[in-house]
């Protein structure tokens, strides 16, 4: 048991006759570790990008709500009348009246003959 521990510590398994198998396995493990590290980094980059996009969506949503409230204020009758008073245009005091247009019925050929 003591000899095995000393042989591992002195790395004799890397220089023995069948060391080529060990080197292949070590290279495979190193390549696998590199792939795992790269995969983890890409995952973290995507997480950061998602959080940035989420913050951007929140900012745009709040800006949209701001703009919509400004538009509602600008569309109010009181705001429009105040801006038009500067140009000497005042709101009407007479309420609007609905105008009905009656369309004359076209007479077909037989009705024209009998008249």
N, C-alpha and C positions, 0 to 999 in steps of 0.2 A: 504494500500500500504506500509506504514511504517512498519507494523508488518511482512509482507512478506519479506522485505529486511532484517530485523533483524533476522528472522527465517533462512534465507539462510546463513547469515553471521555466525550465531551461529551453523549452520549445524544440525538443528533440523530434517531435512528430512532424516538424517542418523540414527536417534535413535527413530523415531516414530514407530507406530504399523505396518505400511505398508512399512517399510524401506527395507525389503528384496528385493522388486522389484527395488528399487533405487540402492542397492548394486550390484545386478546382472548387471544392465545397466552400472554402473561405472566400474566394472571389465571387461565387454565387451569392453568398450571404451579404457581402458588401454591396453588390449590385442591387439586391433586393432592398437593403436598407436605404440606398440612394433613391430608389423608386418610391419607397414609402415616404421619405422626407419631402420629395418633390410633390407627391400627391397631397400631403398635408399642407404644404405651402399654397398650392393652388386652391385648396378648399378654404383656407383662411382668407385668401385674396377675394374669393367670391363672397364670403361672409361680410367682409369690409365693404365691398361694392354694393351688396344688398342693403346694408345699413345706410350707406350714403344715399342710395336711391330712395330709400324710405324717408329719410330726412328731407330730401328734395321734393318728394311728393307732398309731404306735410306743409312745406313752405309754399308750394304752388297752390295747394288747396286753400290755405289761409289768404293768400293774395287774391284768389278767385272770389272768396267770400267778401273781402274788402272792396274789390271792384264792383261786385254785384250790389253791395249796399250803397256805394257811391252812385251807381246808375239809378237805383231806386229813388235816391234823394233828388237827383237831377230830373227825373221824370215826374216828380210831384207837381201838381198844379200850382201850388204856392211858389215854388222855385221858378217855374216857367214864367209866371205872371210877374215876379220881381225882376227877372231879366228882361222881360218885354217892356216894363215900365220905363226902363232906361231909354228905349227907342220910341217912347211915346205911344206905345200900343197897350191898350187897357182891355181887361176882360169884358165880355159883353154882359149887360144887365138884363137883356131880354133873353128868356129861355129859348132854346132851339125848338123849331116846329118841324114836324115830320111832313115831308111833301110826298103826296101820292100821285103817281102818274097813271092815268087809266089809258089803257091801250084799246084803240078801236078794233073791234072784231072785223077781220077781213071777210068780205063777202065772197062766197065761192061763185062759180059760174051760174048755177041755177038760181041763186038768190038775186043776182044782178038781172037776170032775164025777167023775173016776176015782179020787179019793182017798176 
